[in-house]
């Protein structure tokens, strides 16, 4: 599951259309890699930034123009591969450009990777890429039971 979390001033994403455009671009990235669309979760957290009641600070000052993005990856792991890091960063940069950078906002992000063995959806361990169940989940756009024992064997071989 990719989970993207945007911590932002209320002025950064004012409308449902702005948010939906980001969500569409993020979802399209991962579905182009073969992941089911339902894996993709995007959350927006508007933070009060006025001087009297700020909830976000950068350099000790209210963060009136700053967006912090946290991307959590579980389905894909770069395994410390520098080329994979560059590809992932390049894809994220491309997505953020029109929605954040081109709006003149200051921004930063980081990508955290968690072991897929510590992840479940509706009580099921998601199948690893290459497992035929991934294609079924993507086509159905929902999880369904499959031979989870095969996942353990696949993960042991990695």
N, C-alpha and C positions, 0 to 999 in steps of 0.2 A: 504494500500500500504506500503510495506517496501521499503524505499529508503536508500541505502547504498552509502555513499560518502567517497572516499579514497583521502586524501590529502597526497601526497607522493613525495619523491625525484624522479627524472626521472629514476634513477637506480633501483627503486623498482619493477616497472612493465614495462619492456622494450619492450615486444612483444605483439602482438595481442593474441597470444596463452596463455600467462600468464594471461592477463586480462580475456579472455574467460573462463579459468579454474576457476577463482574466481566467475565469473558471473554464471557459471553452478552450482557450489556448493551452492551459495546463492539462486538461483532460485529453486534448488531441495529441499532445506530446506522448503521453504514456500509452494511449490506445494505438498509436503508430508503432510502438515497440511490442505490441501484442498483448498488453495487459487489459483486463476487463475494465470498462469505464467505471464500474462501481468501486473499484479499488481506490479511485482518486477522490480525495477529500480536500476541500479548500475552505479555510475559515478566515473570517475577517474580524479583527478586534479593534474597533475605533477607540482611541485613547484620548481622554481630555488633555489638552496641552496648554490651556491658558495659564498665565502666570499665577493666578490665585488658586488654581485647583488642578495642577498638572499631574498626570499619571505616567508621563514618559519624559525622560531627560537624556540629553547627550552633552557631555562635557560640563555637567552641572547646571545646564540651562534647559528650560522646557523645550521639548522636541517638536516645534511647530511645523516643521517641514521634513520630518524624518520618518521613513518606513523601514521597519525591521521585519525580515522574512526568515522564517525557519522552515526548512524542507526536511522532512523525515522520510527516509527510504527503508523499506523492508523487503519489497519484492525484488529489487535490483540491488546488488552489492558490487561495489567497484573493486573490492578486495585489495585496496591500496594501489591499484593500477593507475599510474599518472595519466596515461592516455584516456582512460575512462573518466578520470576527474576532469580533464579538459573538455571532453565531450559533454559531460553533464553540466559543467559551468557554462559552456557556450550555449547550450539549449536553454538554460535558466536565464542567461543574459538576454537572449533573443526574445523570450517571453516577457521579461520585465521591461524591455526598452520602451514599447509604446504605452504601457500601463503605468510606469513609474518614472523611468529616466526621462522620457520625452516630456513629461509634465513638470520637469524642473524640481522634482523631489530629491532629497538626499536619501540614500538607501544603502543597506547592506543585507547580506544573507549568509547563512551557512547551511550545509547539508549534513545531517546526522544519519548514520546507518545503524540499524538495529538488526540483530540476528533474526532471520526469518523463522527460526525455531521458537521464538518467543512471541509469535503472532498468531491470532486466530480470528476468523470471521464467522459469526453465528455458530461458534463452538467447533468449527472445522479448521484444521491446519491447511492454509492455502497450498495448492500444488506449486511446485517449483517450475520455472520456465522450462519448456521442453516436454513437460508432462502433458499428455493429451487432455487432461482435465482442464488445463488453462484455457484451451480453445473452447471447450464446452462452457466454462464459466463466462468467457468473453461473449460468446454467441448468445447465451441466455441472459447476460448482464446480471447475474446473481450467483451466489454459491450454491453448490449442490453436493450431496455425499459422493464420495469416490473412494478408491482404495488408498487410505492414508498410510498404510504400511509401506507402500511404494515410495512415499515421500521420505520416510525415514531412511530407506535404502539409498535414495537419490542423494540425500543430504550427507550421508556417511561417505559417499564416494567423492565429495567435493573437498 
